[in-house]
Amino acid sequence: MSALPWMQHLIVVPVLLPLLVGALLIPVNQNRHGLKFATSAVSGVLLWLLSLALLQMADGGHWPGGVGVYLASNWAAPFGIALMVDRLSALMLVLTSTIALAALVFGARRWDRVGVHFHSLFQFLLMGLNGAFLTNDLFNLFVFFEVMLAASYGLVLHGYNLRRIQAGMQYVAVNLVASLLFLIGVALIYGATGTLNIADLTQRVAALGPQDTYLLRVGASVLALAFLTKGAMWPLGFWLPTTYAAASPPVAAMMVLMTKVGIYALLRVWLAVFGDEAGELQGFGLAALTAGGMATLLFGAVGMLASQDGGRMAGYGAIISSGTLLAVLGHSGSAVLASGLYYLIGSTLAMAAFMLLIELTERIRPPGAALLAITMEAFAIEDKPEDPVGVGIPGTLAFLGLSFVACALVISGMPPMAGFVAKFSLFHALLAMPGRVPATTWLLIALMLLAGLAAIIALMRLGVRTFWASGAVTPPRLQLSEALPVGALVGLCVVLTLQAGTVFDYLSRTVDGLARSGPASERVLGEPTVARPAVGEASR
């Protein structure tokens, strides 16, 4: 127990480390690419190791109830800034640091030098992401959201061209409106409850009068609009496919994570504030989330079938993922939520790998091959060159092809990869809920199957055009720093499939902790401040 005060400071390091590294890299000369990358990579490795340590501490009984609390500036909650780490936030930290490290390595040979201050912006983005996962206060959640978005504005426009500028301006405009809604929602919630600390909100909601309850409903609805815009729910996610397709591959991989921040914020706030202890407000808005999630699923499936570009397909794939998670969040039941979190992990890893893989596969096809393939398909043009006999598949093409197939299987939910395990467990959990299965559940299952079918058709079409329809292709030249991140993320999808039982055990404990919001709130509000030394002791 003597090491506990020192280890408590580890909770704030995921916020401070990228902040300090990003600030230190700003004055470094732009020509010193090696130094900038090495510094960012060391920071990324440290963040990854730290996130694993926090996950172990949250799940290993280091803190009471698996909840660690850090009081910034030694001010007690709810008046001060309280950071909280539990199994869910630690899991998101691990996922963020893993994808960030892969994106950093991928961009080392090219993408970090096509513009200025890439590594500083990347570190500030990590600071915003980590802070959003750790904070237990709505206003500070807004602050970290803005830090994350401000860095993402620069990254989306990094290495700008006309297409990127057009998509970036749309992205900036939409998110500025969402930020305004976020601030209005926070103000209304504060006016209704007198607090913005999530743990304090949990204890105050049930005691509100009718007028304050109405104001809280309005504020929560406005706040949900901000979260759902960032989480890409239909029709608020119209901006996402264009932005994904225009962004550079490392940035697009990180934007996969940013989309999940809106889902995480909804999950964190709604389960805590409108959970079992919310009285008449229990389950507020969950039916709307289910309906919105199903509409998003349908929109993503249609958009994926209509897309020809790999980047836009990935964008609609992320929309399908968001729709599935929103619909799952709208259903009650620990087993459903645990399966949804497993789906979140697998789909995020696969989509991030796919965003990096798209740029590599485009090197296979000669200029104009995409237009030629579409034209040949549209007019049923048959051009079948004589098949070579006895020619082996080059190693580079084999790597790209297998990685593409693995990502496609996870994204579409086909066996035997993690996407199939996630969807199968979701179907089982939805159908095993007590009572008669409602029609909305059957409709959700049908839409998930339809979205998976649309995804596999679209991705198969893209794969055929990329690897077969181009005719004789020259194996592209890949750097180890480009192949390694893709291989690592795909490998993690395989590990996630093989270790599904262990992962589900962890997620079950995670959901149990989320369902019991009372003990976690008491843990945050009851965290004591550090005793200040007496004047005489300080002088000695």
Solvent accessible surface area in square Angstrom, and as a share of the most:
residue,aa,sasa,rsa
1,M,192,0.86
2,S,114,0.73
3,A,51,0.39
4,L,50,0.25
5,P,89,0.56
6,W,171,0.60
7,M,46,0.21
8,Q,25,0.11
9,H,98,0.44
10,L,33,0.16
11,I,0,0.00
12,V,20,0.12
13,V,47,0.27
14,P,3,0.02
15,V,10,0.06
16,L,79,0.39
17,L,35,0.17
18,P,0,0.00
19,L,63,0.31
20,L,104,0.52
21,V,15,0.09
22,G,0,0.00
23,A,48,0.37
24,L,125,0.62
25,L,4,0.02
26,I,81,0.41
27,P,109,0.68
28,V,34,0.20
29,N,86,0.44
30,Q,51,0.23
31,N,123,0.63
32,R,140,0.51
33,H,48,0.21
34,G,54,0.52
35,L,80,0.40
36,K,6,0.03
37,F,50,0.21
38,A,48,0.37
39,T,43,0.25
40,S,0,0.00
41,A,18,0.14
42,V,89,0.51
43,S,2,0.01
44,G,3,0.03
45,V,63,0.36
46,L,87,0.43
47,L,7,0.04
48,W,89,0.31
49,L,91,0.45
50,L,20,0.10
51,S,3,0.02
52,L,67,0.33
53,A,39,0.30
54,L,0,0.00
55,L,39,0.20
56,Q,119,0.53
57,M,14,0.06
58,A,0,0.00
59,D,39,0.20
60,G,50,0.48
61,G,63,0.60
62,H,63,0.28
63,W,5,0.02
64,P,93,0.58
65,G,72,0.69
66,G,5,0.05
67,V,11,0.06
68,G,0,0.00
69,V,1,0.00
70,Y,37,0.14
71,L,19,0.10
72,A,24,0.19
73,S,93,0.60
74,N,34,0.17
75,W,155,0.54
76,A,38,0.29
77,A,9,0.07
78,P,36,0.23
79,F,174,0.73
80,G,12,0.11
81,I,76,0.39
82,A,0,0.00
83,L,6,0.03
84,M,10,0.04
85,V,0,0.00
86,D,17,0.09
87,R,45,0.16
88,L,2,0.01
89,S,0,0.00
90,A,0,0.00
91,L,20,0.10
92,M,1,0.01
93,L,4,0.02
94,V,25,0.14
95,L,8,0.04
96,T,1,0.00
97,S,8,0.05
98,T,21,0.12
99,I,0,0.00
100,A,2,0.02
101,L,37,0.19
102,A,10,0.08
103,A,0,0.00
104,L,1,0.00
105,V,34,0.19
106,F,2,0.01
107,G,1,0.01
108,A,12,0.09
109,R,139,0.51
110,R,112,0.41
111,W,21,0.07
112,D,7,0.03
113,R,110,0.40
114,V,67,0.39
115,G,21,0.20
116,V,94,0.54
117,H,63,0.28
118,F,4,0.02
119,H,5,0.02
120,S,2,0.01
121,L,42,0.21
122,F,0,0.00
123,Q,0,0.00
124,F,43,0.18
125,L,1,0.01
126,L,1,0.01
127,M,25,0.11
128,G,0,0.00
129,L,0,0.00
130,N,6,0.03
131,G,0,0.00
132,A,1,0.01
133,F,2,0.01
134,L,0,0.00
135,T,9,0.05
136,N,6,0.03
137,D,12,0.06
138,L,0,0.00
139,F,93,0.39
140,N,20,0.10
141,L,7,0.03
142,F,29,0.12
143,V,60,0.35
144,F,21,0.09
145,F,0,0.00
146,E,48,0.22
147,V,41,0.24
148,M,3,0.01
149,L,3,0.02
150,A,62,0.48
151,A,4,0.03
152,S,1,0.01
153,Y,37,0.14
154,G,25,0.24
155,L,1,0.00
156,V,1,0.00
157,L,46,0.23
158,H,10,0.04
159,G,19,0.18
160,Y,159,0.60
161,N,73,0.37
162,L,130,0.65
163,R,128,0.47
164,R,24,0.09
165,I,66,0.33
166,Q,113,0.50
167,A,2,0.01
168,G,1,0.01
169,M,99,0.44
170,Q,63,0.28
171,Y,3,0.01
172,V,28,0.16
173,A,55,0.43
174,V,24,0.14
175,N,3,0.01
176,L,98,0.49
177,V,91,0.52
178,A,1,0.01
179,S,9,0.06
180,L,106,0.53
181,L,48,0.24
182,F,1,0.00
183,L,75,0.38
184,I,75,0.38
185,G,0,0.00
186,V,4,0.03
187,A,63,0.49
188,L,48,0.24
189,I,5,0.03
190,Y,118,0.45
191,G,53,0.51
192,A,6,0.05
193,T,12,0.07
194,G,41,0.40
195,T,7,0.04
196,L,26,0.13
197,N,1,0.00
198,I,5,0.03
199,A,3,0.03
200,D,12,0.06
201,L,2,0.01
202,T,3,0.02
203,Q,86,0.38
204,R,93,0.34
205,V,4,0.02
206,A,62,0.48
207,A,90,0.70
208,L,36,0.18
209,G,32,0.31
210,P,123,0.77
211,Q,153,0.68
212,D,53,0.28
213,T,9,0.05
214,Y,150,0.57
215,L,58,0.29
216,L,2,0.01
217,R,81,0.29
218,V,54,0.31
219,G,0,0.00
220,A,2,0.02
221,S,51,0.33
222,V,26,0.15
223,L,0,0.00
224,A,12,0.10
225,L,77,0.38
226,A,0,0.00
227,F,0,0.00
228,L,12,0.06
229,T,10,0.06
230,K,9,0.04
231,G,1,0.01
232,A,0,0.00
233,M,25,0.11
234,W,113,0.40
235,P,76,0.48
236,L,47,0.23
237,G,1,0.01
238,F,115,0.48
239,W,9,0.03
240,L,0,0.00
241,P,2,0.01
242,T,48,0.28
243,T,0,0.00
244,Y,2,0.01
245,A,16,0.12
246,A,3,0.02
247,A,10,0.08
248,S,1,0.01
249,P,13,0.08
250,P,0,0.00
251,V,3,0.02
252,A,0,0.00
253,A,1,0.00
254,M,1,0.00
255,M,4,0.02
256,V,0,0.00
257,L,0,0.00
258,M,13,0.06
259,T,2,0.01
260,K,2,0.01
261,V,0,0.00
262,G,0,0.00
263,I,7,0.04
264,Y,8,0.03
265,A,1,0.01
266,L,1,0.00
267,L,9,0.05
268,R,21,0.08
269,V,4,0.03
270,W,11,0.04
271,L,43,0.21
272,A,18,0.14
273,V,6,0.03
274,F,8,0.04
275,G,14,0.13
276,D,102,0.53
277,E,83,0.37
278,A,3,0.02
279,G,45,0.44
280,E,140,0.63
281,L,3,0.01
282,Q,101,0.45
283,G,27,0.26
284,F,40,0.16
285,G,29,0.28
286,L,35,0.17
287,A,84,0.65
288,A,69,0.54
289,L,9,0.04
290,T,12,0.07
291,A,59,0.46
292,G,10,0.10
293,G,0,0.00
294,M,19,0.09
295,A,35,0.27
296,T,0,0.00
297,L,1,0.01
298,L,83,0.41
299,F,61,0.25
300,G,0,0.00
301,A,3,0.03
302,V,91,0.52
303,G,9,0.09
304,M,1,0.00
305,L,71,0.35
306,A,77,0.60
307,S,6,0.04
308,Q,71,0.31
309,D,52,0.27
310,G,7,0.07
311,G,7,0.06
312,R,81,0.29
313,M,0,0.00
314,A,0,0.00
315,G,0,0.00
316,Y,24,0.09
317,G,2,0.02
318,A,0,0.00
319,I,0,0.00
320,I,8,0.04
321,S,3,0.02
322,S,0,0.00
323,G,0,0.00
324,T,1,0.00
325,L,9,0.05
326,L,0,0.00
327,A,0,0.00
328,V,3,0.02
329,L,10,0.05
330,G,12,0.11
331,H,27,0.12
332,S,76,0.49
333,G,40,0.39
334,S,55,0.35
335,A,65,0.50
336,V,1,0.01
337,L,21,0.10
338,A,5,0.04
339,S,4,0.03
340,G,1,0.01
341,L,6,0.03
342,Y,0,0.00
343,Y,8,0.03
344,L,6,0.03
345,I,13,0.07
346,G,2,0.02
347,S,9,0.06
348,T,0,0.00
349,L,9,0.05
350,A,0,0.00
351,M,5,0.02
352,A,0,0.00
353,A,0,0.00
354,F,1,0.00
355,M,8,0.04
356,L,1,0.00
357,L,0,0.00
358,I,19,0.10
359,E,21,0.09
360,L,0,0.00
361,T,10,0.06
362,E,92,0.41
363,R,81,0.30
364,I,6,0.03
365,R,41,0.15
366,P,70,0.44
367,P,140,0.88
368,G,52,0.50
369,A,8,0.06
370,A,47,0.37
371,L,129,0.64
372,L,105,0.52
373,A,10,0.08
374,I,56,0.29
375,T,47,0.27
376,M,40,0.18
377,E,104,0.47
378,A,77,0.59
379,F,147,0.61
380,A,85,0.66
381,I,89,0.45
382,E,139,0.62
383,D,101,0.52
384,K,167,0.71
385,P,90,0.56
386,E,168,0.76
387,D,113,0.58
388,P,103,0.65
389,V,141,0.81
390,G,81,0.78
391,V,109,0.62
392,G,61,0.59
393,I,131,0.66
394,P,51,0.32
395,G,59,0.57
396,T,39,0.23
397,L,25,0.12
398,A,36,0.28
399,F,60,0.25
400,L,0,0.00
401,G,18,0.17
402,L,130,0.65
403,S,5,0.03
404,F,14,0.06
405,V,78,0.45
406,A,14,0.11
407,C,1,0.01
408,A,7,0.06
409,L,39,0.19
410,V,2,0.01
411,I,15,0.08
412,S,3,0.02
413,G,10,0.09
414,M,77,0.34
415,P,68,0.43
416,P,95,0.60
417,M,19,0.09
418,A,1,0.01
419,G,3,0.03
420,F,77,0.32
421,V,38,0.22
422,A,1,0.01
423,K,14,0.06
424,F,126,0.52
425,S,23,0.15
426,L,0,0.00
427,F,34,0.14
428,H,122,0.55
429,A,7,0.06
430,L,3,0.01
431,L,73,0.36
432,A,66,0.51
433,M,54,0.24
434,P,133,0.83
435,G,67,0.65
436,R,228,0.83
437,V,33,0.19
438,P,74,0.47
439,A,83,0.65
440,T,69,0.40
441,T,2,0.01
442,W,138,0.49
443,L,92,0.46
444,L,0,0.00
445,I,17,0.08
446,A,53,0.41
447,L,23,0.11
448,M,1,0.00
449,L,105,0.52
450,L,79,0.39
451,A,1,0.00
452,G,7,0.07
453,L,100,0.50
454,A,2,0.01
455,A,1,0.01
456,I,24,0.12
457,I,80,0.40
458,A,0,0.00
459,L,0,0.00
460,M,118,0.53
461,R,51,0.19
462,L,14,0.07
463,G,10,0.10
464,V,63,0.36
465,R,12,0.04
466,T,4,0.02
467,F,42,0.18
468,W,191,0.67
469,A,46,0.36
470,S,25,0.16
471,G,38,0.37
472,A,109,0.85
473,V,39,0.22
474,T,108,0.63
475,P,51,0.32
476,P,13,0.08
477,R,219,0.80
478,L,42,0.21
479,Q,83,0.37
480,L,139,0.69
481,S,24,0.15
482,E,9,0.04
483,A,21,0.16
484,L,103,0.51
485,P,4,0.03
486,V,0,0.00
487,G,28,0.27
488,A,51,0.39
489,L,1,0.01
490,V,18,0.10
491,G,29,0.28
492,L,66,0.33
493,C,3,0.02
494,V,59,0.34
495,V,78,0.45
496,L,13,0.07
497,T,26,0.15
498,L,134,0.67
499,Q,91,0.41
500,A,16,0.12
501,G,50,0.48
502,T,88,0.51
503,V,29,0.17
504,F,42,0.18
505,D,83,0.43
506,Y,21,0.08
507,L,0,0.00
508,S,51,0.33
509,R,101,0.37
510,T,4,0.02
511,V,3,0.02
512,D,69,0.36
513,G,29,0.28
514,L,14,0.07
515,A,52,0.40
516,R,142,0.52
517,S,11,0.07
518,G,7,0.07
519,P,72,0.45
520,A,24,0.19
521,S,5,0.03
522,E,111,0.50
523,R,46,0.17
524,V,1,0.01
525,L,44,0.22
526,G,56,0.54
527,E,27,0.12
528,P,100,0.63
529,T,57,0.33
530,V,111,0.64
531,A,92,0.72
532,R,171,0.62
533,P,90,0.57
534,A,59,0.46
535,V,132,0.76
536,G,36,0.35
537,E,101,0.45
538,A,72,0.56
539,S,94,0.61
540,R,218,0.79
